[in-house]
Amino acid sequence: MQIKQHALTLDKQDPLGDKKALFVLPENVIYLDGNSLGAMPLAAQQRAESVVREQWGNGLITSWNQHNWIGLPQRVGDRIGALVGAAQGQVVCCDSISVNLFKVLSAALKMRPERQVIATTKDNFPTDIYMAEGLISLLGDSHELTFIDEQNIADALHEDIAVLMLTQVNFRTGYRQNMEAITRAAHDKGILVVWDLAHSAGAFEVALDACQADFAVGCTYKYLNGGPGAPAFIYVASRHQQDYVQPLSGWMGHASPFAFDPHYQPADGVSQNLSGTPGVVGMSILDASLDVFEGTDLAEIRNKSVALMDWFSQCLKTYELDTELECCSPPVDVRGSQLAFRHPEAYAICQAWIAEGVIADFRAPDILRIGFAPLYLSFGDIAEAVSRLHDVMQNKTYLQPTFQQKQTVT
Ligand SMILES: *Cc1c(COP(=O)(O)O)cnc(C)c1O
């Protein structure tokens, strides 16, 4: 009970406490998976209704101009840019991380024609690795992919590397790279860097311009709460836009799409990354979702994330769960907004916890992963979640056959 009292005190002092009211959350559910699919802002629900009913239903094709659908990718891109430290005109919203990686890796390799290596980490999210593999195979295996140790990147860099492709926050452990130091070390060797911000954008301050980042990609359905399958984003630093050429040369990335010119001529700047027609419904919902960040700064969000993670660990200790669940996340100064715990029954524990109304997730082979989304999580939620975890662990309900069976999406 003391825990719940203390949580109440922490909630009273929380400067972000009123943000939770901007979200629609199911009753009696505690959501610790905002790092996989962010919760739904009320504004998103309202926009979904109006974009379908009014803009599409009534406006029909006139809405491309009337509601400026055509300008959505740049407008939403700039709003995302503001959250990742990018000045206007360098971010555009489009496609998925996977597709955007293909574009940006291709363009970066073209800018380093004398070099043949893409470097990344083994622990990177698989799609990042797969896309690099696919590109290399398309290039006739003239290039190669090399893996470097995530703990020791700067020392592994050498002058055969054209592009360093890194995810800032490790999706399993939460290990966070120092963007500024690594970018500098790479530039010292003439290497271009592509940052994947999947677990960074909306979770803490990112300073792409200040770090002299070259390129970045990220998704919007995690901490940016854009909704399932929401479009991703891509950043091309202004200084590279002149030399940047990406191969998915669709009409929306043409200098003047409605001239219907038989030859491709890329649009100026980051807009060249648009390929086909944007998914207007999803992008509109994302646009509305970004309203929850208005009037908040990411330093404040980070402060709360750190406090929530610390509080979670304290609660685990109080319930004496900290020895049974082995934390495999790094210290907080090199960590994103998540905690990972190893347990041989991690999958079943996660399922049993979900049955108690606490949604976290599992990452193969044995990780129970907990995401901390400060805009809609309270300290009381954390205390309650750990109390329910205590019940699951004490009664070993996770041993029940229903919780042992793997579903398609884990
Ligand atoms: C979530 C995630 C992705 C997802 O890629 P999509 O193509 O948008 O599905 C990619 N990379 C990382 C590091 C991720 O965490």
The ligand as an SDF file (V2000), in Angstrom:
LIG
                    3D

 15 15  0  0  0  0  0  0  0  0999 V2000
   10.2630   -0.5790  -35.6200 C   0  0  0  0  0  0  0  0  0  0  0  0
   11.5430   -0.5290  -36.3650 C   0  0  0  0  0  0  0  0  0  0  0  0
   11.5710   -0.5870  -37.7550 C   0  0  0  0  0  0  0  0  0  0  0  0
   10.3090   -0.7990  -38.5470 C   0  0  0  0  0  0  0  0  0  0  0  0
   10.5050   -0.6410  -39.9160 O   0  0  0  0  0  0  0  0  0  0  0  0
    9.2390   -0.4740  -40.8900 P   0  0  0  0  0  0  0  0  0  0  0  0
    9.8130   -0.6010  -42.2290 O   0  0  0  0  0  0  0  0  0  0  0  0
    8.6730    0.9110  -40.6190 O   0  0  0  0  0  0  0  0  0  0  0  0
    8.2700   -1.5430  -40.5520 O   0  0  0  0  0  0  0  0  0  0  0  0
   12.7870   -0.4500  -38.3870 C   0  0  0  0  0  0  0  0  0  0  0  0
   13.9350   -0.2870  -37.6930 N   0  0  0  0  0  0  0  0  0  0  0  0
   13.9290   -0.2420  -36.3430 C   0  0  0  0  0  0  0  0  0  0  0  0
   15.2080   -0.0420  -35.6030 C   0  0  0  0  0  0  0  0  0  0  0  0
   12.7440   -0.3800  -35.6360 C   0  0  0  0  0  0  0  0  0  0  0  0
   12.7410   -0.3860  -34.3150 O   0  0  0  0  0  0  0  0  0  0  0  0
  1  2  1  0
  2  3  1  0
  2 14  2  0
  3  4  1  0
  3 10  2  0
  4  5  1  0
  5  6  1  0
  6  7  2  0
  6  8  1  0
  6  9  1  0
 10 11  1  0
 11 12  2  0
 12 13  1  0
 12 14  1  0
 14 15  1  0
M  END
$$$$
